[in-house]
Amino acid sequence: MDTLNHYKGLVEDIIGHYANRKPANRPGVEYQLAIDEKRLQFILLAVGWHEDEFIHNWIFHIRIKGGKIWIYEDRTDPGIKVLLMEKGVQESDIVLGFMPEYERGPFSWVTAG
């Protein structure tokens, strides 16, 4: 299996786990998953009402590009990067896109493109 399809499968497994959960402390909120197959982007949103407040929050935004898994947003615990590494993805193939390049470390520095 090529790397692209392998990474896509791993990301889909992880996001499926989160997308099927129901926030216990916010029964009026649901998780909505948006997948762009063409651009290999995966977004999970929390949407709904909690008491008198409308909730519309990004949980995570992941994109596979340039042979790497880019994480642009991650509000999960223990974190998408940790889960990917537990599944065998090399740290050098995970880019924390929400951090400036100089803070990403030697293994995750790449140029955008």
C-alpha positions as CSV (number, residue, x, y, z in Angstrom):
1,M,0.0,0.0,0.0
2,D,1.4,3.4,-0.9
3,T,2.1,6.0,1.8
4,L,-0.7,8.3,0.7
5,N,-3.4,5.7,1.1
6,H,-1.9,4.3,4.2
7,Y,-1.9,7.8,5.9
8,K,-5.4,8.5,4.6
9,G,-6.6,5.2,6.2
10,L,-4.9,6.1,9.5
11,V,-6.4,9.6,9.6
12,E,-9.9,8.2,8.8
13,D,-9.6,5.7,11.6
14,I,-8.7,8.4,14.1
15,I,-11.3,10.9,13.0
16,G,-14.0,8.3,12.9
17,H,-13.3,7.6,16.6
18,Y,-13.9,11.3,17.5
19,A,-16.7,11.9,15.0
20,N,-18.8,9.1,16.6
21,R,-18.5,10.5,20.1
22,K,-21.2,12.6,21.8
23,P,-20.1,15.4,24.2
24,A,-21.4,14.2,27.6
25,N,-21.5,17.6,29.2
26,R,-23.2,19.3,26.2
27,P,-26.1,17.1,25.0
28,G,-27.2,19.7,22.5
29,V,-23.9,19.7,20.6
30,E,-23.0,17.2,17.9
31,Y,-19.8,16.5,16.1
32,Q,-19.9,17.1,12.3
33,L,-17.2,15.7,10.1
34,A,-16.3,17.4,6.8
35,I,-14.0,15.5,4.4
36,D,-12.6,16.9,1.1
37,E,-11.5,13.7,-0.7
38,K,-9.9,15.7,-3.6
39,R,-7.7,17.8,-1.4
40,L,-7.4,15.1,1.4
41,Q,-8.6,17.5,4.1
42,F,-10.4,16.3,7.3
43,I,-12.2,18.7,9.6
44,L,-14.2,18.0,12.7
45,L,-16.6,20.6,14.1
46,A,-18.6,20.8,17.3
47,V,-22.0,22.3,16.4
48,G,-25.1,23.0,18.4
49,W,-26.5,24.7,21.4
50,H,-25.3,24.5,25.0
51,E,-27.7,26.3,27.3
52,D,-28.1,29.8,25.6
53,E,-24.9,29.7,23.7
54,F,-24.5,28.5,20.0
55,I,-21.4,26.4,19.7
56,H,-19.4,26.2,16.4
57,N,-15.9,25.1,17.2
58,W,-13.1,23.4,15.3
59,I,-11.9,20.3,17.0
60,F,-9.3,19.5,14.4
61,H,-8.2,20.2,10.8
62,I,-5.9,17.7,9.1
63,R,-4.6,17.7,5.6
64,I,-2.4,15.2,3.8
65,K,-0.1,16.9,1.3
66,G,3.5,16.5,0.1
67,G,3.7,13.0,1.6
68,K,3.1,14.4,5.1
69,I,0.2,14.7,7.5
70,W,-0.3,18.4,8.3
71,I,-2.2,19.2,11.5
72,Y,-3.6,22.7,11.4
73,E,-5.8,22.5,14.5
74,D,-6.0,19.9,17.2
75,R,-8.1,20.2,20.3
76,T,-8.0,16.6,21.2
77,D,-6.4,14.7,24.1
78,P,-3.8,13.2,23.9
79,G,-3.4,14.8,20.4
80,I,-3.6,13.6,16.8
81,K,0.2,13.6,16.6
82,V,0.5,11.2,19.5
83,L,-2.2,8.9,18.1
84,L,-0.5,8.9,14.6
85,M,2.9,8.1,16.1
86,E,1.3,5.2,18.1
87,K,0.1,3.9,14.8
88,G,3.6,3.9,13.4
89,V,3.7,7.3,11.5
90,Q,7.2,8.7,11.7
91,E,7.5,12.1,13.5
92,S,9.2,13.4,10.4
93,D,6.0,12.8,8.4
94,I,3.8,14.9,10.8
95,V,3.8,18.7,10.5
96,L,2.3,20.9,13.1
97,G,1.0,23.5,10.7
98,F,-0.3,25.7,13.5
99,M,3.2,26.3,14.9
100,P,5.7,28.6,13.3
101,E,8.4,26.8,11.3
102,Y,11.1,27.6,13.8
103,E,9.2,25.9,16.7
104,R,8.3,22.7,14.9
105,G,11.6,21.0,15.5
106,P,14.1,19.5,13.0
107,F,11.9,16.6,12.0
108,S,8.8,18.5,11.1
109,W,10.2,21.5,9.3
110,V,9.1,21.7,5.7
111,T,8.1,24.5,3.4
112,A,4.4,24.9,2.6
113,G,3.3,24.1,-0.8
